Amino acid sequence: MKPKAAAAAAMLLLPLTACGGNAAAGDGSTVTVTVGYQSKTINTVTAGTLLRSLGYFEKELNSLGDGKHYKVQWQDYATGAPITAQMTAGKIDIGSMGDFPLLINAARGTQLNKPTRLVSVTGYNLRGGLNTIVTAPDSTLASLKDLQGKKVSTSIGSAADGTLVRALQRAGIDPDKGVEKLNQQPAVGASALSSGSADALSQFVAWPGLLAYQGKAKALYDGAELNLPTFHGVTAVKDFAERRPAVLEAFLKAQAQATDYLDDHPVAAAEKVAKATGLPAEVVYLYNGAHGIATFDPSVKPRLISALKQDVSILKAAKLTGDIDVDSFVDDSYVRKALGASYTERLAAGPPAAASEAWPKGADATKSFDSPNALLKYTAGHGKDLRAAYVPDTTTGTLWFADKAVWVADGDRLLPFVTQGTAKAYTAAHAGARTVSYATAQELAS
């Protein structure tokens, strides 16, 4: 969808929504809080899909004991842009979205005199692995340089677009002139890739993993190769936060509880999100599992904000925003108060160590392995009894489906890679290392 069309579509939605954070007509005892979320952007689930299914926010509101009756309206969108449109129109109080949309949220809020604030973080990856560039399964494109002159689908202004721009620049390709960029919604881009009208697709979670799982795409570029953090976060209308700080703090307490639930019950959480979104649970787990591509933590880490500041130049170059005062946009005071002493501990925590995992059918937990070799040996003997198997990329640590990974045999070691490019770079630097099929890797492990 073109930017003007997207804006028009967002405006059409405005009359259909209730005013967020305003007391209902009558005695003023009922307060409606409107939350915008993206169910299929599954790295926001602790502030959206999972949080909604667990009912933690409503429970926190009911425990405020201030004599008010709270009603929560949950509004689901495909991207962050319409959430921002609704927030600046006074129709949404709290929203969640990726880092680039968050910056646009900050810019639009300032521009329209409806300022917003980044108040917490949902899912993040310190290397940038939440975004991936994929091609058709039978594509002969093997590296970013092969994209020169090709059609690439992405969503302008999204984190996935930012990954595409940076990746092309590093490959020596002008992102404006070197490729024909198609500005499309994720679902449209996925169809374009399947039909052949797009040569590649650069998108955010969960589209690359979903298409790979379905056998409709293969990874060309792992966003983690940029080694630059990417994340999703929660934004609140400044006026709402100041008028109803207790409500926002209740939301952030509930988000932390949903985060703890996801960490303690990763398989059950994946199943809940899958049921709510229609996504395969195996795909949800790839991103949100115990060793998934995303790490969930509501604390606002300085490293993430530093990366956010670097993103501003990408949006300015695309003429999507002007200068953005990131320091004024970020306000972690609410989440610090909501989480109390635990905030410092969360702030210091990092992502879990990478590990290989197998998900047996009918099991409520996965099996972890200390090496890809061990996982391969297990899958060779239990293939028909598995829902999925996952391995971390040898170079970036990005988790990927074991049967979709590119495997390299280096002596007795069997090493997985998300893309052919990183596998090729490894074999070129290690004499005797060679690429093998998944089936061969299983045989060698056994």
C-alpha positions as CSV (number, residue, x, y, z in Angstrom):
1,M,0.0,0.0,0.0
2,K,1.3,3.5,-0.9
3,P,2.0,5.9,2.0
4,K,-0.8,8.2,1.0
5,A,-3.2,5.3,0.7
6,A,-2.1,3.9,4.1
7,A,-2.8,7.3,5.7
8,A,-6.2,7.5,4.1
9,A,-7.0,4.0,5.2
10,A,-6.0,4.9,8.8
11,M,-8.1,8.0,8.7
12,L,-11.1,6.0,7.6
13,L,-10.8,4.0,10.8
14,L,-11.0,7.0,13.1
15,P,-14.8,7.3,13.4
16,L,-15.0,3.6,14.2
17,T,-13.1,3.8,17.5
18,A,-13.9,4.9,20.9
19,C,-12.0,7.7,22.7
20,G,-9.2,6.2,24.7
21,G,-8.6,7.0,28.3
22,N,-11.8,9.1,28.7
23,A,-14.5,8.7,31.3
24,A,-17.7,7.3,29.8
25,A,-20.9,9.2,29.8
26,G,-22.9,9.1,33.0
27,D,-21.5,9.3,36.5
28,G,-17.9,9.3,35.3
29,S,-17.1,6.1,37.2
30,T,-16.2,4.1,34.0
31,V,-12.9,4.7,32.3
32,T,-12.1,3.2,28.9
33,V,-8.5,2.5,28.0
34,T,-7.7,1.7,24.4
35,V,-4.7,-0.4,23.5
36,G,-3.4,-0.7,20.0
37,Y,-1.4,-3.8,19.1
38,Q,-0.2,-6.0,16.3
39,S,-1.2,-9.6,16.8
40,K,1.0,-11.0,14.1
41,T,4.0,-8.9,15.0
42,I,4.7,-11.5,17.7
43,N,7.6,-9.7,19.3
44,T,5.0,-7.4,20.9
45,V,2.9,-10.1,22.4
46,T,3.8,-9.2,26.0
47,A,2.1,-5.9,25.4
48,G,-0.6,-7.3,23.0
49,T,-1.7,-10.8,22.0
50,L,-0.3,-12.8,25.0
51,L,-1.1,-10.0,27.5
52,R,-4.7,-9.9,26.2
53,S,-5.2,-13.6,26.4
54,L,-3.9,-13.8,30.0
55,G,-6.1,-11.0,31.2
56,Y,-3.3,-9.5,33.4
57,F,-4.0,-5.9,32.5
58,E,-7.7,-6.1,33.4
59,K,-6.7,-7.8,36.7
60,E,-4.3,-5.0,37.6
61,L,-6.9,-2.3,36.8
62,N,-9.5,-4.0,38.9
63,S,-7.0,-4.0,41.9
64,L,-6.4,-0.3,41.8
65,G,-9.2,0.3,44.3
66,D,-9.9,3.9,43.2
67,G,-13.6,3.5,42.7
68,K,-13.5,3.4,39.0
69,H,-14.7,0.8,36.6
70,Y,-12.2,0.1,33.8
71,K,-12.9,-1.1,30.4
72,V,-10.1,-2.2,28.0
73,Q,-10.6,-1.9,24.3
74,W,-8.0,-4.0,22.3
75,Q,-7.5,-2.9,18.7
76,D,-5.5,-5.1,16.4
77,Y,-3.6,-3.8,13.4
78,A,-1.2,-5.2,10.8
79,T,1.5,-2.5,11.2
80,G,2.4,0.4,13.5
81,A,1.4,3.2,11.2
82,P,-2.4,3.1,11.9
83,I,-1.7,2.8,15.6
84,T,0.2,6.0,15.4
85,A,-2.6,7.6,13.4
86,Q,-5.1,6.6,16.1
87,M,-2.8,7.8,18.9
88,T,-2.3,11.3,17.4
89,A,-6.1,11.5,16.8
90,G,-6.8,10.8,20.5
91,K,-8.3,7.3,19.8
92,I,-5.6,5.1,21.3
93,D,-3.8,5.5,24.6
94,I,-1.2,2.8,24.5
95,G,0.4,1.1,21.5
96,S,3.2,-1.3,20.6
97,M,5.4,-1.4,17.5
98,G,8.9,-1.8,16.2
99,D,11.8,0.6,16.5
100,F,11.4,2.5,13.2
101,P,7.6,2.9,13.6
102,L,8.3,4.1,17.1
103,L,10.4,6.9,15.7
104,I,7.7,7.9,13.3
105,N,5.3,7.7,16.3
106,A,7.5,10.2,18.1
107,A,7.8,12.5,15.0
108,R,4.0,12.5,14.3
109,G,3.2,13.1,17.9
110,T,5.4,16.2,18.1
111,Q,4.2,17.4,14.7
112,L,0.5,17.1,15.6
113,N,0.9,18.4,19.1
114,K,-0.1,15.0,20.6
115,P,3.3,13.9,22.0
116,T,4.0,10.3,22.8
117,R,6.6,8.6,25.0
118,L,8.4,5.3,24.7
119,V,7.7,3.7,28.1
120,S,9.0,0.1,27.8
121,V,10.5,-2.6,25.6
122,T,8.9,-5.8,24.5
123,G,11.0,-8.1,22.3
124,Y,14.6,-7.3,21.1
125,N,17.6,-8.8,19.4
126,L,21.0,-7.2,20.1
127,R,22.4,-8.1,16.7
128,G,19.3,-7.3,14.6
129,G,18.1,-10.8,13.9
130,L,14.4,-9.9,14.0
131,N,14.5,-8.8,10.3
132,T,15.4,-11.1,7.4
133,I,15.6,-10.8,3.6
134,V,14.2,-13.9,1.9
135,T,13.9,-15.1,-1.7
136,A,11.8,-17.8,-3.4
137,P,12.9,-21.4,-2.6
138,D,14.2,-22.0,-6.2
139,S,15.8,-18.5,-6.5
140,T,19.4,-18.4,-7.9
141,L,20.1,-15.2,-5.9
142,A,22.8,-16.2,-3.5
143,S,24.0,-12.9,-2.0
144,L,23.0,-9.2,-1.5
145,K,25.1,-8.2,-4.5
146,D,22.7,-10.4,-6.6
147,L,19.9,-8.0,-5.7
148,Q,21.4,-5.3,-8.0
149,G,18.6,-4.3,-10.4
150,K,16.1,-6.6,-8.8
151,K,12.6,-6.0,-7.3
152,V,12.6,-6.1,-3.5
153,S,9.3,-5.9,-1.5
154,T,9.4,-4.2,1.9
155,S,7.3,-1.9,4.0
156,I,8.7,1.6,3.8
157,G,9.4,3.1,7.3
158,S,9.5,-0.3,9.0
159,A,12.5,-1.9,10.8
160,A,12.7,-4.4,7.9
161,D,13.1,-1.5,5.5
162,G,15.9,-0.2,7.7
163,T,17.6,-3.5,7.5
164,L,17.3,-3.6,3.8
165,V,18.8,-0.1,3.4
166,R,21.7,-0.8,5.7
167,A,22.4,-4.2,4.2
168,L,22.4,-2.8,0.6
169,Q,24.7,0.0,1.6
170,R,27.2,-2.4,3.1
171,A,27.1,-4.5,-0.1
172,G,27.9,-1.4,-2.1
173,I,24.4,-1.0,-3.6
174,D,22.5,2.3,-3.6
175,P,19.2,1.4,-1.8
176,D,17.3,4.1,-3.8
177,K,18.7,3.4,-7.3
178,G,20.3,0.0,-7.2
179,V,17.1,-2.0,-6.6
180,E,13.4,-1.4,-7.4
181,K,11.9,-1.2,-4.0
182,L,8.2,-2.2,-3.8
183,N,6.4,-0.6,-0.8
184,Q,4.0,-3.3,0.3
185,Q,2.3,-4.6,3.4
186,P,3.9,-7.9,4.6
187,A,1.1,-10.2,3.3
188,V,1.1,-8.4,-0.1
189,G,4.9,-8.8,-0.3
190,A,4.6,-12.5,0.5
191,S,2.2,-13.0,-2.3
192,A,4.4,-10.9,-4.6
193,L,7.4,-13.2,-3.8
194,S,5.3,-16.3,-4.5
195,S,4.0,-15.0,-7.8
196,G,7.4,-13.9,-9.0
197,S,6.6,-10.2,-9.2
198,A,9.1,-9.6,-6.4
199,D,12.6,-11.1,-6.4
200,A,13.1,-10.8,-2.7
201,L,11.2,-9.8,0.4
202,S,12.6,-7.8,3.4
203,Q,10.3,-8.1,6.4
204,F,10.0,-8.2,10.1
205,V,8.9,-11.0,12.4
206,A,7.1,-13.4,11.9
207,W,6.9,-13.3,8.0
208,P,10.4,-14.6,7.1
209,G,10.2,-17.5,9.5
210,L,6.6,-18.3,8.4
211,L,7.5,-18.3,4.7
212,A,10.5,-20.5,5.4
213,Y,8.5,-22.9,7.5
214,Q,5.9,-23.2,4.8
215,G,8.6,-23.9,2.2
216,K,7.7,-20.6,0.3
217,A,11.0,-18.9,0.9
218,K,14.6,-19.3,1.9
219,A,16.8,-16.8,3.8
220,L,19.2,-14.6,1.7
221,Y,20.3,-12.2,4.5
222,D,20.1,-12.5,8.3
223,G,19.6,-9.1,9.8
224,A,21.9,-10.1,12.6
225,E,24.8,-9.7,10.2
226,L,24.4,-6.0,10.8
227,N,25.2,-6.5,14.5
228,L,23.0,-3.5,15.4
229,P,20.2,-4.0,17.9
230,T,16.6,-3.9,16.8
231,F,13.6,-4.0,19.2
232,H,9.9,-3.4,19.7
233,G,8.4,-1.2,22.4
234,V,5.4,0.3,24.1
235,T,4.5,3.9,23.4
236,A,1.9,6.0,25.4
237,V,0.3,9.3,24.7
238,K,2.0,11.8,27.0
239,D,-1.2,13.4,28.1
240,F,-2.7,10.1,29.0
241,A,0.4,9.0,30.9
242,E,0.3,12.2,32.9
243,R,-3.5,12.1,33.6
244,R,-3.7,8.4,34.4
245,P,-0.2,7.3,35.7
246,A,-1.7,4.6,37.8
247,V,-3.4,3.1,34.7
248,L,-0.1,3.1,32.7
249,E,1.8,1.6,35.6
250,A,-0.9,-1.1,35.8
251,F,-0.3,-1.9,32.2
252,L,3.5,-2.1,32.7
253,K,3.1,-4.3,35.7
254,A,0.9,-6.6,33.6
255,Q,3.4,-6.5,30.7
256,A,6.1,-7.7,33.1
257,Q,3.9,-10.5,34.4
258,A,3.2,-11.5,30.8
259,T,7.0,-11.5,30.1
260,D,7.6,-13.7,33.1
261,Y,4.9,-16.1,31.9
262,L,6.5,-16.3,28.5
263,D,9.9,-16.9,30.0
264,D,8.6,-19.6,32.4
265,H,6.2,-21.3,30.0
266,P,7.6,-20.7,26.4
267,V,5.8,-23.6,24.8
268,A,2.4,-22.7,26.4
269,A,2.9,-19.1,25.5
270,A,3.7,-20.0,21.9
271,E,0.5,-22.1,21.8
272,K,-1.6,-19.2,23.1
273,V,-0.2,-16.8,20.6
274,A,-0.7,-19.3,17.8
275,K,-4.3,-19.8,18.7
276,A,-5.0,-16.1,18.8
277,T,-3.2,-15.3,15.5
278,G,-3.5,-18.3,13.3
279,L,0.3,-18.6,13.0
280,P,1.8,-22.0,13.4
281,A,3.1,-22.5,17.0
282,E,6.4,-23.7,15.6
283,V,6.9,-20.4,13.9
284,V,6.0,-18.4,17.1
285,Y,8.4,-20.5,19.1
286,L,11.2,-19.8,16.6
287,Y,11.0,-16.1,17.6
288,N,9.6,-16.2,21.1
289,G,10.9,-19.5,22.5
290,A,13.3,-20.2,25.3
291,H,16.3,-19.6,23.0
292,G,14.3,-17.7,20.3
293,I,15.4,-14.9,18.1
294,A,13.8,-12.4,20.4
295,T,14.5,-11.7,24.1
296,F,11.6,-10.2,26.1
297,D,12.3,-7.6,28.7
298,P,10.4,-4.5,29.6
299,S,13.5,-2.5,30.8
300,V,14.7,0.3,28.5
301,K,18.3,-0.7,27.9
302,P,20.7,2.1,26.9
303,R,22.1,0.0,24.1
304,L,18.7,-0.2,22.5
305,I,18.2,3.6,22.7
306,S,21.6,4.1,21.2
307,A,20.6,2.0,18.3
308,L,17.3,4.0,18.0
309,K,19.3,7.2,17.6
310,Q,21.2,5.7,14.8
311,D,17.9,4.8,13.0
312,V,16.9,8.4,12.7
313,S,19.3,9.0,9.8
314,I,17.6,6.3,7.8
315,L,14.2,7.8,8.2
316,K,15.5,11.3,7.4
317,A,17.2,10.1,4.3
318,A,13.8,8.5,3.2
319,K,12.1,11.8,4.0
320,L,9.8,10.1,6.4
321,T,10.8,12.3,9.3
322,G,13.0,15.2,10.2
323,D,15.1,15.4,13.3
324,I,13.8,13.5,16.3
325,D,14.7,14.2,19.9
326,V,15.0,10.6,21.1
327,D,16.0,11.6,24.6
328,S,12.8,13.5,25.1
329,F,10.8,10.6,23.5
330,V,12.2,8.0,25.9
331,D,10.7,8.0,29.4
332,D,11.3,4.9,31.6
333,S,10.1,6.6,34.8
334,Y,6.8,4.8,34.6
335,V,8.2,1.3,34.1
336,R,10.8,1.9,36.8
337,K,8.1,2.8,39.3
338,A,5.9,-0.1,38.2
339,L,8.6,-2.7,38.6
340,G,10.3,-1.3,41.6
341,A,13.5,-3.0,42.8
342,S,13.3,-5.7,40.0
343,Y,13.9,-3.0,37.3
344,T,17.6,-2.8,38.0
345,E,17.9,-6.6,37.8
346,R,16.0,-6.7,34.5
347,L,18.1,-3.8,33.1
348,A,21.3,-5.8,33.7
349,A,20.0,-9.0,32.3
350,G,20.9,-10.1,28.8
351,P,19.7,-12.7,26.3
352,P,20.0,-16.4,27.1
353,A,22.9,-18.4,25.6
354,A,22.2,-19.9,22.2
355,A,21.2,-23.5,22.1
356,S,19.7,-26.2,19.8
357,E,16.2,-27.4,20.6
358,A,13.8,-30.1,19.5
359,W,10.1,-30.0,20.1
360,P,8.6,-33.5,20.4
361,K,5.0,-34.0,19.4
362,G,2.6,-33.9,22.3
363,A,5.3,-32.4,24.6
364,D,4.7,-29.3,26.8
365,A,8.5,-28.5,26.8
366,T,11.3,-28.7,24.3
367,K,14.6,-30.6,24.6
368,S,17.8,-28.6,24.6
369,F,21.1,-29.8,23.2
370,D,24.6,-28.5,23.8
371,S,25.6,-28.8,20.2
372,P,24.1,-29.0,16.7
373,N,25.7,-32.5,16.4
374,A,23.7,-33.7,19.4
375,L,20.5,-32.3,18.0
376,L,21.1,-33.9,14.6
377,K,21.7,-37.2,16.1
378,Y,18.4,-36.9,18.0
379,T,16.4,-35.7,15.0
380,A,17.8,-38.6,12.9
381,G,16.2,-41.1,15.3
382,H,13.0,-39.1,16.1
383,G,12.2,-37.2,13.0
384,K,8.6,-38.5,12.7
385,D,7.9,-37.7,16.3
386,L,9.0,-34.0,16.1
387,R,7.0,-30.8,15.6
388,A,10.1,-28.8,14.9
389,A,13.9,-28.6,15.5
390,Y,15.9,-25.4,15.9
391,V,19.6,-24.5,15.6
392,P,21.5,-21.2,16.2
393,D,23.5,-19.8,13.3
394,T,27.2,-20.4,13.8
395,T,28.1,-16.8,13.0
396,T,25.2,-14.7,14.4
397,G,23.5,-17.0,16.8
398,T,20.1,-16.4,15.1
399,L,17.8,-19.4,15.7
400,W,16.5,-21.1,12.6
401,F,14.7,-24.3,11.6
402,A,17.2,-27.2,11.5
403,D,15.8,-28.6,8.2
404,K,15.8,-25.1,6.6
405,A,19.4,-24.2,7.7
406,V,22.5,-24.5,5.4
407,W,24.7,-27.1,6.9
408,V,28.5,-27.2,6.8
409,A,30.7,-30.2,7.7
410,D,34.0,-29.1,9.2
411,G,35.9,-32.2,10.4
412,D,33.7,-33.8,13.1
413,R,31.7,-30.6,13.6
414,L,28.4,-30.0,11.9
415,L,27.6,-26.3,11.7
416,P,24.3,-24.6,10.8
417,F,23.8,-21.2,9.1
418,V,20.7,-19.2,8.3
419,T,21.9,-18.3,4.8
420,Q,24.1,-19.6,2.0
421,G,26.2,-16.5,2.1
422,T,27.4,-16.9,5.7
423,A,27.9,-20.7,5.1
424,K,30.0,-19.8,2.0
425,A,32.0,-17.3,4.0
426,Y,32.8,-20.0,6.6
427,T,33.9,-22.6,4.1
428,A,36.1,-20.1,2.3
429,A,37.9,-19.4,5.6
430,H,38.2,-23.0,6.7
431,A,40.1,-25.5,4.5
432,G,38.3,-28.8,4.1
433,A,34.9,-27.5,5.3
434,R,32.1,-28.3,2.9
435,T,28.4,-27.7,2.5
436,V,26.1,-30.7,3.0
437,S,22.4,-31.4,3.0
438,Y,20.3,-31.7,6.1
439,A,19.9,-35.4,5.5
440,T,23.7,-35.9,5.1
441,A,24.3,-33.9,8.2
442,Q,22.0,-36.2,10.1
443,E,23.8,-39.2,8.7
444,L,27.2,-37.8,9.7
445,A,26.0,-37.0,13.2
446,S,24.7,-40.6,13.7
